[in-house]
Amino acid sequence: MTFPSEIDVNLDNLKQRIFSFTRTYYMIFNIIHFLASILEQLKRQRHYKRIKNLKINFISNFIPVKIQKNK
């Protein structure tokens, strides 16, 4: 009567295979999602830098520039 134990072993093997398969694809999905979020942040940061430079240029137009002394 080894038949039921063989089924259990096969089911455990199948469960293990499915688990490792889904874990691998979940990991790959997480890595892709992480890279996409980094890309999104970089795009936002570049846009933010552009806005920040515009703000700095706008403010620097109103701040009187100090006259440098001739050496």
Order of alpha helices (4+ residues) and beta strands (2+ residues): alpha
